[in-house]
Amino acid sequence: MRIASLIVCAVLGGVSSHAQGTACPAVGQESMSVEGNAPIVTLQFKRQNGTIRAARFVFDSGGGAVLFDSALASDLGLKPSGAEIGEAGERYVPVNPPEASIGAFTFSLGTSKALIHLGTRSFDTRERVEGLLPGKALEPYQVVLDYPSHLFSVAASGCIKHLGSKVDSPFLPASGHPRITVSALNEKYGLLLDTGSRVTLARRDLLESWRAAHPAWPHTTGASGEADMPGGDGKELLLRVPDMEWGPFHIKNVVIVSRPDETYSSTTFETPTAIVGALGGNVLDGFRVEIDYPHGTTYLEQVHQPDADNMNSAGLVLDSDAANQLVVVSVSATADQITRRNVLPGDIILQIEGKSETPWTITEASQALSGAVGETRRLLIRRRGMEIDTSVVIARLL
């Protein structure tokens, strides 16, 4: 990833005076890699010997804590500050986070909890990153994610000139999770603004009601391709909604993936009022998104609509096992019949088009298995101990 450090006060359309009337400190701006619709930003840390260590972090506005890969934590000399914690089969230990920098802008991560992920298996099997930066860690600041330009900026609130249309995004200090309002079918719904989600998510009961009322809307089961995220069971409902509104903007052809109803209860994400889902990267990718955390507002500029061909894929729902092997969880209901015949749940993918990764990430594999309808991809798979050469066909899933 190309890193561009532009530490000047005349960026992003100019700088406002600081809220207290004093001169603004530096604005930190870096190139941002968008991988699988997720924003990846490079943070810089100071090692104990004074040298600088750069590390790739996912910026997740819906995240719960700063996460450090164990190797990164060791390199930085971070020491546990509490007892080990277990969650969903993974092990973590609390840590006092160091200061981080984006360019010359140095900031504290202390507004968020921080954890070291223990063990050799990556805490995130989607992308090749060494940490997760939650929105709560940037709660005191103004943050800009310019998805089309691949730029990430952070500054003291009021130090970046607002651009675009203002929408409310209040949050509770306990979580730092921004809540937004969208409209669909003449109804308003509360959603989490979730930069860490590859696609937009919603409660299953809501999507089922929309599908029943609009049977012509494209739909399928099995979150594959762009919608594939670790931890799914392959039975998710995917629905393409023709039109949604966010503030003054109309968003077309939005793919929404179901989650269990309890995932978005009134208390799950600690938002000011209840939410029914999360607005994810497949929508955010078309916007310059500025989150002014201290003021609970977001400013939007829309550059493009979601890609109508974003679900052209082989239709394999993927995950990683305990050994970091790429495993087929299920095959999409609308995958090509050749794919459904050649690949079975439980198959381990060793190669795609002759290429092996050690290990594959979900994002890399999903992108390698996407393309133009009718294209084929050669696979080497392992099934019950036997290696098999086979192929899959790219199809329009919905």
Secondary structure by P-SEA (a helix, b strand, c coil): cbbbbbbccccccccccccccccccbbbbbbbbbcccbbbbbbbbbccccbbbbbbbbbccccccccccaaaaaaacccccccccccccbbbbbbbccccccccbbbbcccbbbbbbcccccccccccccbbbcccccccbbbbbccccbbbbbccccccccccbbbbbbbbccccbbbbbbbcccbbbbbbbcccccbbbbbaaaaaaaaaaccccccccccccccccccccccbbbbbbcccccccccccbbbbbbcccccccccccccccccccccccccccccbbbbcccccbbbbbbccccccccccccccccccccccccccccccccccaaaaaccccccccccccccccccccaaaaaaaacccccbbbbbbbbcccbbbbbbbbbcccc
